[in-house]
Amino acid sequence: MNDIGTKRASIWCERFGKLMEENGYTQESFLKEYKKKYGGGTQANVSRWLGVGRMIKKDGTPKAIGFPSYENMLNIADFFDVTVGYLTGETDFETFEMEKACKQIGIDEDTGKAIKGIVTGESVEPFGKYEAKELRAVFKCLVTANSFPVLIKKVREYAENVYYMKNPINYLEIAKQKIGKDIIDLAIQCMDYQVEHDDEYGDIDDFKENGIERTEELSNAIRILNEAEDKGGGEVMMCERDVELSEYKLQKVYFEIIKEIVSDKNLPEMTIPRNEDINLAKIKCGN
């Protein structure tokens, strides 16, 4: 196989194996269902299909296992309700319908599948599939709410502030680049050293007491490092403040959108009527 063929084979094996695992199939159980649906196939076939690209020896010569026949590729794709293109890596979308829908609104397949799982109730436990109509109503009210775009914006701002808090600019490392390598270690050692006068203890000179000559170059290096340390500390405090502020704003928008969603006009769509409500409606309608 060439490089493209090798890559396609690798993707085929990965996605075919994943589909088998997600649907709870062993080779034996898959073969049983496959034969029932398409009327052919052997254990050796399934093993080869799952091992496309693997090197084997044939007549003493190493040879890569090839792809199934196109008919079998179509059958396998149909069996798992995906496309051949998905299995071979030509597209990352499992179905043409999902690809079209996702591209139309500008989202990736994982997002599309997540939305589908919500509105069909498949990903909502327990009993989600029995509440699909109401779940669709909730989802519609959520994404069409006036506050929803604001919520998205505030989540993005909050995420950015959290990122900056967790990944602050290292001003000290930047400052070190401005100082000569021959003096950097000594400057770091002396960052807290002082020269001052105290009425009780008299003159205090940490440099002199430690036998260090306080040159202009050393003093300038210490100043640069101390300024960087102060700036870094200020940056951390500012980031923490921004996180707290954006978190407060996000919570405020959250409560606004909840209030908007559960307005009187939306409640009937999202509610499953109780038996008493249904009976009352019948009485009012004269049925």
N, C-alpha and C positions, 0 to 999 in steps of 0.2 A: 504493500500500500504506500502511496505517496503521503506527504504531510497532511494534505486536506483529507484524504481518505482515512488516515490514522485518527485525525481529530474527530471526524464524523463518527467513526467506529466507537471512540471513547465516549462521545455524547450519547450515542445509541445505547451502549451498555449501561451508562449511568441512569438514563431516563427510563429505559425499559425495566431495569432493576428496581428503581424507585417506585414505579407504577405497580410492580408486583408486590413490593413491600407494603405500600399504602393500602392496597386492596386485600392484603392478607393471603396472597397466593404463594404456595410452594410450587416447584416445578411440576409435581404430580397433580396438584389440584388445578393448576392453570391448564395443563394438557387435557385434563378431563373436560373442563368447560370449553376449551378451544375446539376439541374434537366434536363435542356436542353441537357447537354452533356452526363450525365450518367443515366438519366431516373429514378431517385429516390431521396428520401430525404425529410425531413419535417423541419418545423421551430424548432420543439423540438430537432430534430437531430443536427441541426447546433448549437443550444444553448448548447447542451451537449458536442459537439465536441470542442467548445471553452472553456468549463469549466472542462476539464479533470483534475481529482485530487481534485476538489472542493467537500467538504463534504455536503451531503444531508441526509435527514432522509427517510428511506424506512421501512415501517411497524414499525415505531417508533424507528428504530435502525440507528445510524449514519453510513453512508457508502460513500466512495469516488466514484465519477463518473469515470468509466473506459474509456479506449481508445476505439475509434471506431473499428469496425470490420476491419480485415486486408484489405479486399476488399475496404472499404471506405477510409482507410489510403492511399492505393495505388491511389485511385481516387483523393483524396485531393492533394497528392504529384504531380500527373500528371497535375492536374488543374493549379497549380502554377509553373509547370516545375522545381520541386525540387525533392529530394529523400526522402523516408520515413526516412532514417537514419539521414538526416538533421533535419527533424521535431522532431525526438525523441532525438536528441543530440548525436547520435552515431558518427557523423562527423560534423564539422563546415562548410563543403563545401556544397553548395546548389545542385550541380550536380556532377556526377562521372567524367564527362569530365573536369570540372573546377578543381576538386581535382587532377586529373591526371596531367593536364597541370601545375598547380601551384607547385605540388611536384616535377615535373620534373626539373623545373628551380629554385626551392628553394625559393618561395615567398608565402605569405599568401593569403587568398581569397580576402581580401579587395584590395590588390595590383593587383591581377589578374583581378578583376572586373573593377578596374580603368583603366587598360590597355585595356581591352575589350571595355570599354566605349569610349576610345579615338579612337581606330582603326576602330570601327564601326560607329563612329560619334555620338553615342547616347548621350554622355555627352558633346558634343561640340555644343554650340548654337551660333547663329541660323543656321539652315540648315545643321547641321553636317552630317546627314545621307546621304546627297547628295554629300558630299565631302570625303566620306570614303576612296576612293582610294588614294586621295592626302594626306589625314591625315595619312594613313598607310605608305606612302612614307616618310613623314616628321618624323614619329616616327622611322622608320628604319634608316634613315640618322642620327637621334639623337643618338640612342643607339649604332650604329656602328661607330660613329665618334671617331677618335683617342683621342680627347680631352674629351670625355664623362667620362671615368674612372677617369680622373684627376679632372673633375668637381665634381663627387661624393665624391672623397677624400677631396677636398677643402671644400665642404659643411659640411662634417663630422667634419673637423678641426674647421671650423667657429662655428658650433653648440657647440662644446666642449668648445671653448673659451668664447662664450656667456654664457654658463652654469656656468663656473668657475667665470665669472664676476658677475653673479647674485647670485651665491652661494659661496662667498669667505670663506676661512678658518678663523674661529674666533680665532685668536691667543690670544686675550685678555682673552677669556673664558678658553683656554688651560692653560694660565699662572696663572689664578686664582686657578687652581687645585694644583699648586706648593706652594701656600701660605697658612699659617695657617688661619683657619676660625676666630680666635680671633683677627686677625690683618688686614684681607682683606678689610673691610669697611674703616678703617682708612687710609690704604695705597692708596685706590682709591681716597679718599678725598684729600690726600696730593700729588697726582701725579704731580701737577703743582707748588708745593711749591719749593722755591729756597732759597739757602744761598749763597750770593755773596756780592761783594763790588762795590759801584758806587762812582766815584769821586765827583759827584754833591750831591748825597743824602746820601753817607756814607754806612755803613753796612745795608744789607737787609737780614732779617731772617724771612721768612714766618712762619716757625715752631714756633719760639719763640713768634712772634706776635699773633699766634693763640693758644698759651699755650699748644703746643704739644712737648713732649720729643722725640728728634730724635735719637732713638736707632739704633743699628746695624741691628737688625731684620727688623725694619721699613724701613730703608734705602735700604736694600737688596730687600724687597718686592716692593718698589717703582721702583727700577731699573728694576726688572723683568717685571713689568707692563708697564713701558715706552718703554722697548725694544720690547715687544709684540705689543704695539700700533704702534710703528714705522714700525715693520715688516708687520703688517696688512695694514698700509697705503701704503707701498711699493708694497705689493701684489696686492692691488686694482689698483695702477698705472700700474703695469706690465700687469694685465689682460686687462685693457682698451687699452693698447698699442697692445697687442696680437689680440684683437678683430678688431681694426682698420687695422692692418697689414693683417690679414686673410681675412677681407672684401675686401681690395684692391686686394689681390691675386685672390679671388673668382670672382670679377668683370672682372679681366683680362682674366681668363679662360673662363668666360661667353662669352665675345666678340670673343674669339678665336674659340669657338665651333659654334657660330652663323656664323662666317665667313666660317668655314669648311662646315657647313650644306648647305649654299646657294652658293656653288661652281657651276660653269657652268655645270658640269656633273650631278648634282642633280636637278637643276632647272626644267627641263622638267617633271620629275616625280611628282613634287609637285605643278605644275601649271595647272589650268583649262583653256584650250584653249578658246580664244574668237572666236566669229563667223568668224571674219576676218581671224584669223589664220587657221581655219578649211577650209574655202573657198580657201585660198591661197594654202593649202596643196593639195586640190583636183585639182586645176589648174596645180600644178607642176607634179601631178601624171597623168595628162591627163584625169581625170574623169569629 
